[in-house]
Amino acid sequence: MSNKGNLYLIPTAIAAGESDDVLTPQVKRHLPSIRHFLAENVRTARRYLSALKLYDSIESLSFAVLDKDTDPRDLEALMAPVFQGHHVGVMSESGCPGIADPGALAVRYAHSRGIRVIPLVGPSSLFLALMASGLNGQRFAFQGYLPIDAQEAARVIRDLEKESKAKGQTQIIIETPYRNGQLLTRLLKNLRDDTELCVAFDITGPEESIVTQRVSRWKTQKHVFGKKPAVFLFLAG
């Protein structure tokens, strides 16, 4: 019988203040047994767990940083509690760890060392957006962020649209919230008028808006997005 701890993948709320609505009883049931955490941002992780009121003291918990700059060679030290019989939880800044998230580093390490990985049920903006888009949910691809350079972004958008048409594949893109407007402008400029475009804004939040329509229709409307997360999806016909 193994005396290793488990690696738990702990989803967090996508929108601020929505934990009670989106976190499942499963997450709240497992959290009290986890006292070691890997997080993108320790400060927000501590604040998040404190707000859930599941621990007598947040000060008794252990936190370490696991972010996009983490060197894979550091994982042995970060995962040390597991080999001492303690459970370790990986927390994303938003949504599910390991999906568009550096938590995948810890998961890969765990599999290579025979550590049990347990994903807990929770919200993912990518899948919620796809569910509500009405676009092809049988064939889709997450493309992450587009290049910052305008010409390179335009080339990638056109290439992804060709792939979408050839494969009947929904393309899913995200962007830093303060660049939402810029990304929409680039999509409208480079996609064909008959391509279906969905913008899913502030998913699960108070300003949630999920709209799918042809690019030609988007071009006739004025759009003002605040600095909140959005997911962009398109499907070429």
C-alpha positions in Angstrom: 0.0 0.0 0.0 1.4 3.4 -1.0 2.0 6.0 1.7 2.2 8.8 -0.8 -0.3 11.6 -0.7 -2.5 12.5 -3.7 -2.4 15.4 -6.1 -5.7 17.2 -6.1 -6.7 19.5 -8.9 -8.8 22.2 -7.3 -11.0 24.4 -9.4 -11.7 28.0 -8.4 -14.5 30.4 -9.2 -14.2 32.2 -12.6 -16.0 35.3 -11.4 -15.3 37.0 -8.1 -17.8 36.3 -5.4 -19.4 33.3 -7.2 -17.9 30.5 -5.2 -21.1 29.4 -3.5 -22.8 29.0 -6.8 -20.1 27.3 -8.8 -18.1 25.1 -6.4 -19.4 21.6 -5.8 -19.9 19.8 -2.5 -17.1 17.5 -3.7 -14.6 20.3 -3.7 -15.6 21.5 -0.2 -15.5 17.9 1.1 -11.9 17.3 0.0 -10.4 20.7 0.8 -10.1 20.3 4.6 -7.8 17.2 4.1 -5.4 19.3 2.0 -3.0 21.6 3.7 -0.3 22.0 1.1 -1.0 24.0 -2.0 0.7 25.0 -5.3 -0.8 28.2 -6.7 -0.1 30.7 -9.4 -0.5 33.5 -6.9 -0.2 32.7 -3.2 -1.9 35.9 -2.0 -5.1 35.3 -4.0 -5.1 31.6 -3.2 -4.9 32.3 0.5 -7.7 34.9 0.2 -9.8 32.5 -1.8 -9.5 29.6 0.7 -10.0 32.0 3.6 -13.3 33.1 2.1 -14.6 29.5 1.9 -14.3 29.3 5.7 -13.3 25.6 5.6 -10.2 26.0 7.8 -9.7 27.1 11.4 -6.6 29.0 10.4 -5.2 29.8 7.0 -1.8 30.4 8.6 -1.5 26.7 9.3 -1.5 26.0 5.5 1.5 25.8 3.3 1.7 27.5 -0.1 4.3 27.5 -2.9 4.2 29.2 -6.3 3.6 27.1 -9.5 3.3 29.5 -12.4 4.4 29.8 -16.0 7.9 30.6 -14.9 8.4 27.5 -12.7 11.3 25.4 -13.8 10.4 21.7 -14.1 13.5 21.0 -12.1 11.9 22.7 -9.1 9.0 20.2 -9.0 10.8 17.7 -6.9 11.0 20.2 -4.0 7.5 21.5 -4.6 6.0 18.1 -4.5 8.0 16.9 -1.5 5.0 16.8 0.8 3.4 14.1 -1.3 6.2 11.7 -0.5 5.8 12.5 3.2 2.2 11.2 3.0 0.5 14.6 2.6 -2.0 15.6 0.0 -1.1 18.5 -2.3 -3.6 20.7 -4.1 -3.0 22.6 -7.3 -5.0 25.8 -7.7 -5.5 27.9 -10.8 -6.1 31.6 -10.6 -9.4 31.0 -12.4 -11.3 27.8 -13.3 -9.7 24.4 -13.7 -6.0 23.6 -13.1 -4.1 22.1 -16.1 -6.4 23.7 -18.7 -4.6 26.8 -20.2 -2.8 26.7 -16.8 0.7 25.8 -15.5 -0.8 23.2 -13.2 -0.1 20.7 -16.0 3.5 20.7 -14.9 2.7 19.2 -11.5 0.3 16.7 -13.1 2.9 15.5 -15.5 5.4 15.1 -12.7 2.8 13.2 -10.6 2.2 10.7 -13.4 5.9 10.1 -13.9 6.3 9.3 -10.1 3.3 7.1 -9.7 1.3 9.8 -7.7 -2.4 9.5 -7.9 -4.0 12.5 -9.6 -7.6 13.5 -8.6 -9.4 16.1 -10.6 -12.3 17.8 -8.8 -15.4 19.0 -10.6 -15.5 22.7 -11.2 -16.1 25.5 -13.7 -14.1 26.0 -16.9 -14.7 29.1 -18.9 -13.6 27.3 -22.1 -16.1 24.5 -21.8 -18.9 26.7 -20.6 -18.4 29.0 -23.5 -18.3 26.1 -26.0 -21.5 24.6 -24.4 -23.3 27.9 -24.8 -21.9 28.9 -28.2 -24.0 26.6 -30.4 -20.9 25.9 -32.4 -19.4 22.4 -33.1 -18.9 20.7 -29.8 -17.8 17.4 -31.4 -14.7 18.9 -33.1 -12.9 21.8 -31.5 -9.4 23.1 -30.7 -8.2 25.5 -28.0 -5.6 27.8 -29.5 -4.7 29.9 -26.4 -3.5 33.4 -27.1 -2.9 34.9 -30.5 0.4 36.7 -31.3 0.6 40.3 -30.1 2.0 41.6 -33.4 -1.0 42.7 -35.6 0.3 41.2 -38.9 1.2 37.9 -37.3 -2.2 37.7 -35.5 -4.0 38.4 -38.8 -2.1 35.6 -40.5 -2.9 33.2 -37.6 -6.6 34.1 -37.6 -6.9 33.5 -41.4 -5.0 30.1 -41.1 -7.3 29.0 -38.2 -10.3 30.0 -40.2 -9.1 27.8 -43.1 -8.6 24.9 -40.7 -12.0 25.5 -39.2 -13.7 25.3 -42.6 -11.7 22.3 -43.7 -12.3 20.3 -40.5 -15.6 21.7 -39.3 -13.7 22.6 -36.2 -14.6 25.3 -33.7 -11.6 27.4 -32.8 -11.3 28.7 -29.2 -9.2 31.7 -28.3 -8.6 33.7 -25.1 -7.0 37.0 -24.4 -5.9 39.2 -21.5 -9.0 41.1 -20.4 -7.6 44.6 -21.3 -7.0 43.4 -24.9 -10.6 42.0 -25.4 -11.6 44.9 -27.7 -8.4 44.7 -29.7 -8.9 41.0 -30.3 -12.5 41.4 -31.4 -11.4 44.1 -33.9 -8.8 41.8 -35.3 -11.2 38.9 -35.6 -13.8 41.1 -37.4 -11.2 42.4 -39.8 -9.7 39.1 -40.8 -12.6 36.6 -40.6 -15.0 36.0 -43.5 -18.5 37.7 -43.1 -20.3 34.3 -43.1 -18.1 32.8 -40.3 -20.0 32.3 -37.0 -18.3 34.1 -34.1 -19.2 33.7 -30.4 -18.0 36.1 -27.6 -18.5 34.7 -24.1 -17.9 37.5 -21.6 -17.7 37.4 -17.8 -18.9 33.8 -17.7 -20.7 33.0 -14.4 -20.4 36.6 -13.4 -23.0 39.4 -13.0 -22.3 40.8 -16.4 -22.3 37.5 -18.2 -23.0 37.8 -22.0 -22.7 35.0 -24.5 -23.6 35.9 -28.1 -23.1 33.9 -31.3 -23.8 35.5 -34.7 -22.2 35.9 -38.1 -19.2 38.2 -38.5 -21.3 40.4 -40.8 -23.8 41.0 -38.0 -21.0 41.7 -35.4 -19.7 44.4 -37.8 -23.0 46.3 -37.7 -23.0 46.7 -33.9 -21.0 48.7 -31.4 -19.2 46.7 -28.7 -17.7 47.9 -25.5 -16.1 45.2 -23.3 -14.9 45.9 -19.8 -11.7 44.4 -18.4 -13.2 41.1 -17.5 -12.3 37.6 -18.9 -13.8 36.6 -22.3 -13.6 33.6 -24.5 -13.8 33.9 -28.3 -14.9 31.0 -30.5 -15.5 30.8 -34.3 -16.6 28.3 -36.8 -16.2 28.8 -40.6 -19.0 27.5 -42.8 
